[in-house]
């Protein structure tokens, strides 16, 4: 009995002597947004919204396409999103900057938070002649006829979801999935957008898209991530791919320390 107990302790010590990792993927369902042909879209007679949540956490833009022959005015001041009931306004009255340094290999660019994230590139500076422009965050975003804009703002970093019914992934069991009912979901998202066809927003429209996590899956990293070879001209390059990438899902890399 003592020998077996000691053997068990040694096994546990060995398993937790170094850190381990796995991936946790979260599948989203919606009552208004449809997953079809690998796209996650909402559509009415005037606009088409295309979501692609696939990232480490939620940190990607969604696309709004204007189907009409008129300019659509997106009211960012009165649009918002909520995660687990906590509301977040798209418009925050920020002052944004755009800077360019001439005679240098260094450039720092900040654009509107609605359109893209800051791009920062640094290298050696050869001179200090810098021009900058201050940009006030717009309350209205114009979407011109038959064109689209990318809207940033939906940001969320998930924590590890724990459940006795969700088994850890391993080399012997590469994945484990737990299906979750809407009223039991750990993550719910509401995206509410207001738009109209005039600056005065006299007859504005409201779109509300609801999302919730309906499945959580634990993946072994060797099953979740793969590589493929790209050949071009006389050279080649290996690229990393996610085998379970999907527009209606996002993921988190979980590292368990000893």
C-alpha beads as a LAMMPS data file, in Angstrom:
LAMMPS data file: protein, C-alpha beads

258 atoms
257 bonds

1 atom types
1 bond types

-500.0 500.0 xlo xhi
-500.0 500.0 ylo yhi
-500.0 500.0 zlo zhi

Masses

1 110.0

Atoms # bond

1 1 1 0.000 0.000 0.000
2 1 1 2.814 2.400 0.922
3 1 1 4.650 1.502 -2.265
4 1 1 1.574 2.270 -4.409
5 1 1 1.021 5.575 -2.609
6 1 1 4.624 6.622 -3.145
7 1 1 4.415 5.619 -6.821
8 1 1 1.278 7.763 -7.257
9 1 1 2.970 10.758 -5.671
10 1 1 5.938 10.376 -8.026
11 1 1 3.608 10.325 -11.048
12 1 1 1.841 13.515 -9.959
13 1 1 5.158 15.236 -9.266
14 1 1 6.405 14.287 -12.724
15 1 1 3.257 15.555 -14.447
16 1 1 3.400 18.950 -12.770
17 1 1 7.179 19.421 -12.761
18 1 1 6.991 21.551 -15.897
19 1 1 4.403 23.833 -17.461
20 1 1 1.913 22.480 -19.992
21 1 1 -0.313 24.181 -22.509
22 1 1 -3.421 23.630 -24.566
23 1 1 -5.873 25.665 -26.623
24 1 1 -9.438 26.462 -25.662
25 1 1 -11.806 27.377 -28.515
26 1 1 -15.166 29.080 -28.089
27 1 1 -17.928 28.690 -30.669
28 1 1 -20.473 31.504 -30.990
29 1 1 -24.146 31.200 -31.891
30 1 1 -26.528 34.030 -32.743
31 1 1 -30.207 34.639 -33.315
32 1 1 -29.594 37.253 -36.031
33 1 1 -26.213 36.388 -37.531
34 1 1 -26.031 33.345 -39.802
35 1 1 -23.030 31.066 -40.346
36 1 1 -23.087 30.007 -43.980
37 1 1 -20.386 29.101 -46.512
38 1 1 -17.707 29.731 -43.872
39 1 1 -18.992 33.282 -43.327
40 1 1 -20.705 34.743 -40.257
41 1 1 -23.022 37.442 -41.597
42 1 1 -25.987 39.664 -40.838
43 1 1 -27.896 41.173 -43.735
44 1 1 -30.895 43.377 -44.378
45 1 1 -31.984 45.410 -47.409
46 1 1 -29.441 48.172 -46.704
47 1 1 -26.290 46.731 -45.167
48 1 1 -24.317 43.515 -44.823
49 1 1 -22.199 42.924 -41.729
50 1 1 -19.510 40.266 -41.924
51 1 1 -17.979 39.062 -38.657
52 1 1 -14.782 37.092 -38.303
53 1 1 -14.041 36.463 -34.634
54 1 1 -11.102 34.125 -35.199
55 1 1 -8.233 35.461 -33.071
56 1 1 -6.594 34.951 -29.698
57 1 1 -9.410 36.511 -27.719
58 1 1 -11.743 38.863 -29.572
59 1 1 -9.574 41.443 -31.287
60 1 1 -10.534 41.698 -34.947
61 1 1 -12.647 44.123 -36.950
62 1 1 -15.948 43.365 -38.583
63 1 1 -16.947 44.662 -42.000
64 1 1 -20.006 46.768 -42.816
65 1 1 -20.957 46.941 -46.493
66 1 1 -23.371 49.552 -47.872
67 1 1 -25.716 47.846 -50.326
68 1 1 -27.583 51.021 -51.250
69 1 1 -26.979 53.896 -53.666
70 1 1 -26.910 56.456 -50.828
71 1 1 -24.381 57.347 -48.139
72 1 1 -24.975 55.592 -44.820
73 1 1 -24.070 57.570 -41.704
74 1 1 -23.039 55.260 -38.876
75 1 1 -23.706 56.935 -35.513
76 1 1 -20.767 55.799 -33.381
77 1 1 -21.739 58.063 -30.478
78 1 1 -24.964 56.127 -29.981
79 1 1 -23.644 52.691 -30.945
80 1 1 -22.248 50.325 -28.351
81 1 1 -21.376 46.754 -27.524
82 1 1 -21.779 44.807 -24.306
83 1 1 -19.931 41.753 -23.027
84 1 1 -21.631 39.842 -20.227
85 1 1 -23.854 42.852 -19.646
86 1 1 -21.078 45.440 -19.348
87 1 1 -21.661 48.202 -21.893
88 1 1 -18.873 49.827 -23.911
89 1 1 -19.312 52.864 -26.111
90 1 1 -17.583 52.907 -29.477
91 1 1 -17.155 56.676 -29.262
92 1 1 -14.863 57.888 -26.458
93 1 1 -14.046 61.447 -27.532
94 1 1 -10.384 60.594 -28.075
95 1 1 -7.809 62.790 -29.778
96 1 1 -5.786 60.699 -32.208
97 1 1 -2.493 61.561 -33.853
98 1 1 -0.757 60.804 -37.104
99 1 1 2.995 61.386 -37.263
100 1 1 5.639 60.924 -39.929
101 1 1 9.358 61.417 -39.434
102 1 1 11.247 62.415 -42.575
103 1 1 14.862 61.468 -43.210
104 1 1 14.380 58.510 -40.924
105 1 1 13.377 54.891 -40.989
106 1 1 11.108 55.450 -38.023
107 1 1 7.367 56.038 -38.449
108 1 1 4.553 56.093 -35.928
109 1 1 0.975 56.162 -37.175
110 1 1 -2.215 56.324 -35.159
111 1 1 -5.480 56.151 -37.043
112 1 1 -9.079 56.153 -35.858
113 1 1 -9.829 53.306 -33.475
114 1 1 -12.843 52.490 -35.638
115 1 1 -10.725 51.639 -38.636
116 1 1 -7.458 50.080 -37.560
117 1 1 -5.099 49.566 -34.681
118 1 1 -1.953 51.608 -34.101
119 1 1 0.936 50.703 -36.370
120 1 1 4.314 51.270 -34.744
121 1 1 7.539 50.605 -36.607
122 1 1 10.935 51.567 -35.192
123 1 1 14.502 51.586 -36.481
124 1 1 17.462 53.952 -36.465
125 1 1 16.655 57.678 -36.656
126 1 1 18.678 59.762 -39.111
127 1 1 17.042 63.130 -38.479
128 1 1 14.361 64.677 -36.287
129 1 1 12.149 66.500 -38.782
130 1 1 8.689 65.365 -37.622
131 1 1 5.265 66.430 -38.851
132 1 1 2.162 65.537 -36.871
133 1 1 -1.576 65.936 -37.282
134 1 1 -4.153 65.739 -34.495
135 1 1 -7.348 63.947 -35.447
136 1 1 -10.493 64.181 -33.356
137 1 1 -12.372 60.932 -33.149
138 1 1 -15.430 61.137 -35.425
139 1 1 -18.923 60.674 -34.048
140 1 1 -20.196 59.729 -37.511
141 1 1 -18.614 57.246 -39.912
142 1 1 -19.631 57.575 -43.557
143 1 1 -20.097 54.415 -45.605
144 1 1 -20.299 55.353 -49.252
145 1 1 -22.536 53.490 -51.742
146 1 1 -21.342 49.999 -52.683
147 1 1 -18.309 50.288 -50.378
148 1 1 -17.381 48.881 -46.981
149 1 1 -15.584 49.917 -43.806
150 1 1 -13.840 47.810 -41.180
151 1 1 -14.945 48.625 -37.637
152 1 1 -12.652 47.909 -34.706
153 1 1 -13.691 48.107 -31.085
154 1 1 -14.948 44.688 -30.026
155 1 1 -12.213 43.599 -27.626
156 1 1 -12.308 40.783 -25.125
157 1 1 -9.690 38.567 -23.472
158 1 1 -11.250 35.361 -22.126
159 1 1 -10.065 33.513 -19.054
160 1 1 -9.879 29.746 -18.878
161 1 1 -13.328 28.160 -18.771
162 1 1 -13.456 25.399 -16.173
163 1 1 -16.038 22.650 -15.917
164 1 1 -16.043 19.156 -14.474
165 1 1 -17.711 18.059 -17.730
166 1 1 -14.891 19.442 -19.889
167 1 1 -11.911 17.134 -19.915
168 1 1 -8.370 18.411 -20.481
169 1 1 -6.870 17.761 -23.891
170 1 1 -3.868 15.485 -24.243
171 1 1 -1.949 13.547 -26.838
172 1 1 -4.177 10.528 -26.163
173 1 1 -7.385 12.582 -26.238
174 1 1 -6.758 15.460 -28.644
175 1 1 -9.972 17.327 -27.899
176 1 1 -12.910 17.533 -25.510
177 1 1 -16.093 19.532 -26.218
178 1 1 -18.787 20.851 -23.915
179 1 1 -22.101 22.045 -25.401
180 1 1 -23.631 24.934 -23.432
181 1 1 -27.224 26.180 -23.389
182 1 1 -27.757 29.900 -23.947
183 1 1 -28.940 30.576 -20.386
184 1 1 -25.760 28.914 -19.049
185 1 1 -23.273 30.583 -21.397
186 1 1 -20.077 31.995 -19.872
187 1 1 -19.809 34.740 -22.508
188 1 1 -22.571 36.777 -24.119
189 1 1 -22.050 39.657 -26.558
190 1 1 -24.462 42.313 -27.825
191 1 1 -23.473 44.590 -30.715
192 1 1 -25.836 47.540 -31.202
193 1 1 -25.377 49.872 -34.171
194 1 1 -27.343 52.978 -35.147
195 1 1 -27.282 54.404 -38.653
196 1 1 -29.266 56.632 -40.978
197 1 1 -29.188 58.285 -44.388
198 1 1 -28.619 61.864 -43.225
199 1 1 -26.242 63.593 -40.819
200 1 1 -29.171 64.680 -38.677
201 1 1 -30.112 61.025 -38.097
202 1 1 -33.775 61.991 -38.434
203 1 1 -34.933 58.480 -39.252
204 1 1 -32.230 56.295 -37.849
205 1 1 -32.216 52.520 -37.799
206 1 1 -30.937 50.229 -35.071
207 1 1 -29.343 46.844 -35.577
208 1 1 -28.804 44.550 -32.603
209 1 1 -26.732 41.392 -33.024
210 1 1 -26.677 38.936 -30.117
211 1 1 -23.977 36.303 -29.646
212 1 1 -23.276 33.717 -26.993
213 1 1 -20.744 30.931 -26.506
214 1 1 -22.512 27.648 -27.232
215 1 1 -19.505 25.300 -27.238
216 1 1 -16.123 25.220 -25.547
217 1 1 -13.483 22.787 -26.787
218 1 1 -10.097 21.946 -25.325
219 1 1 -7.485 21.038 -27.951
220 1 1 -4.067 19.488 -27.715
221 1 1 -1.639 22.033 -29.264
222 1 1 -0.295 19.502 -31.766
223 1 1 -3.838 18.910 -33.013
224 1 1 -4.867 22.574 -32.964
225 1 1 -1.858 24.073 -34.752
226 1 1 -0.181 22.739 -37.869
227 1 1 2.191 23.920 -40.575
228 1 1 2.206 23.909 -44.360
229 1 1 4.861 24.680 -46.919
230 1 1 4.585 27.536 -49.421
231 1 1 6.758 27.326 -52.514
232 1 1 7.431 30.396 -54.619
233 1 1 10.116 30.984 -57.238
234 1 1 13.171 29.137 -56.011
235 1 1 12.476 29.418 -52.298
236 1 1 9.970 28.050 -49.808
237 1 1 8.562 28.988 -46.420
238 1 1 6.712 27.165 -43.664
239 1 1 3.542 28.818 -42.383
240 1 1 1.579 28.125 -39.207
241 1 1 -2.106 27.249 -39.611
242 1 1 -4.986 26.677 -37.231
243 1 1 -6.788 23.494 -38.202
244 1 1 -10.108 24.518 -36.634
245 1 1 -10.221 28.152 -37.744
246 1 1 -13.770 29.445 -38.151
247 1 1 -15.363 32.899 -38.456
248 1 1 -17.835 32.150 -35.654
249 1 1 -15.184 31.104 -33.133
250 1 1 -12.263 32.520 -31.177
251 1 1 -9.634 30.872 -29.039
252 1 1 -7.295 31.271 -26.089
253 1 1 -3.921 29.694 -25.413
254 1 1 -3.875 28.289 -21.897
255 1 1 -0.560 27.781 -20.113
256 1 1 -0.607 25.830 -16.862
257 1 1 2.348 26.551 -14.614
258 1 1 3.645 23.917 -12.184

Bonds

1 1 1 2
2 1 2 3
3 1 3 4
4 1 4 5
5 1 5 6
6 1 6 7
7 1 7 8
8 1 8 9
9 1 9 10
10 1 10 11
11 1 11 12
12 1 12 13
13 1 13 14
14 1 14 15
15 1 15 16
16 1 16 17
17 1 17 18
18 1 18 19
19 1 19 20
20 1 20 21
21 1 21 22
22 1 22 23
23 1 23 24
24 1 24 25
25 1 25 26
26 1 26 27
27 1 27 28
28 1 28 29
29 1 29 30
30 1 30 31
31 1 31 32
32 1 32 33
33 1 33 34
34 1 34 35
35 1 35 36
36 1 36 37
37 1 37 38
38 1 38 39
39 1 39 40
40 1 40 41
41 1 41 42
42 1 42 43
43 1 43 44
44 1 44 45
45 1 45 46
46 1 46 47
47 1 47 48
48 1 48 49
49 1 49 50
50 1 50 51
51 1 51 52
52 1 52 53
53 1 53 54
54 1 54 55
55 1 55 56
56 1 56 57
57 1 57 58
58 1 58 59
59 1 59 60
60 1 60 61
61 1 61 62
62 1 62 63
63 1 63 64
64 1 64 65
65 1 65 66
66 1 66 67
67 1 67 68
68 1 68 69
69 1 69 70
70 1 70 71
71 1 71 72
72 1 72 73
73 1 73 74
74 1 74 75
75 1 75 76
76 1 76 77
77 1 77 78
78 1 78 79
79 1 79 80
80 1 80 81
81 1 81 82
82 1 82 83
83 1 83 84
84 1 84 85
85 1 85 86
86 1 86 87
87 1 87 88
88 1 88 89
89 1 89 90
90 1 90 91
91 1 91 92
92 1 92 93
93 1 93 94
94 1 94 95
95 1 95 96
96 1 96 97
97 1 97 98
98 1 98 99
99 1 99 100
100 1 100 101
101 1 101 102
102 1 102 103
103 1 103 104
104 1 104 105
105 1 105 106
106 1 106 107
107 1 107 108
108 1 108 109
109 1 109 110
110 1 110 111
111 1 111 112
112 1 112 113
113 1 113 114
114 1 114 115
115 1 115 116
116 1 116 117
117 1 117 118
118 1 118 119
119 1 119 120
120 1 120 121
121 1 121 122
122 1 122 123
123 1 123 124
124 1 124 125
125 1 125 126
126 1 126 127
127 1 127 128
128 1 128 129
129 1 129 130
130 1 130 131
131 1 131 132
132 1 132 133
133 1 133 134
134 1 134 135
135 1 135 136
136 1 136 137
137 1 137 138
138 1 138 139
139 1 139 140
140 1 140 141
141 1 141 142
142 1 142 143
143 1 143 144
144 1 144 145
145 1 145 146
146 1 146 147
147 1 147 148
148 1 148 149
149 1 149 150
150 1 150 151
151 1 151 152
152 1 152 153
153 1 153 154
154 1 154 155
155 1 155 156
156 1 156 157
157 1 157 158
158 1 158 159
159 1 159 160
160 1 160 161
161 1 161 162
162 1 162 163
163 1 163 164
164 1 164 165
165 1 165 166
166 1 166 167
167 1 167 168
168 1 168 169
169 1 169 170
170 1 170 171
171 1 171 172
172 1 172 173
173 1 173 174
174 1 174 175
175 1 175 176
176 1 176 177
177 1 177 178
178 1 178 179
179 1 179 180
180 1 180 181
181 1 181 182
182 1 182 183
183 1 183 184
184 1 184 185
185 1 185 186
186 1 186 187
187 1 187 188
188 1 188 189
189 1 189 190
190 1 190 191
191 1 191 192
192 1 192 193
193 1 193 194
194 1 194 195
195 1 195 196
196 1 196 197
197 1 197 198
198 1 198 199
199 1 199 200
200 1 200 201
201 1 201 202
202 1 202 203
203 1 203 204
204 1 204 205
205 1 205 206
206 1 206 207
207 1 207 208
208 1 208 209
209 1 209 210
210 1 210 211
211 1 211 212
212 1 212 213
213 1 213 214
214 1 214 215
215 1 215 216
216 1 216 217
217 1 217 218
218 1 218 219
219 1 219 220
220 1 220 221
221 1 221 222
222 1 222 223
223 1 223 224
224 1 224 225
225 1 225 226
226 1 226 227
227 1 227 228
228 1 228 229
229 1 229 230
230 1 230 231
231 1 231 232
232 1 232 233
233 1 233 234
234 1 234 235
235 1 235 236
236 1 236 237
237 1 237 238
238 1 238 239
239 1 239 240
240 1 240 241
241 1 241 242
242 1 242 243
243 1 243 244
244 1 244 245
245 1 245 246
246 1 246 247
247 1 247 248
248 1 248 249
249 1 249 250
250 1 250 251
251 1 251 252
252 1 252 253
253 1 253 254
254 1 254 255
255 1 255 256
256 1 256 257
257 1 257 258
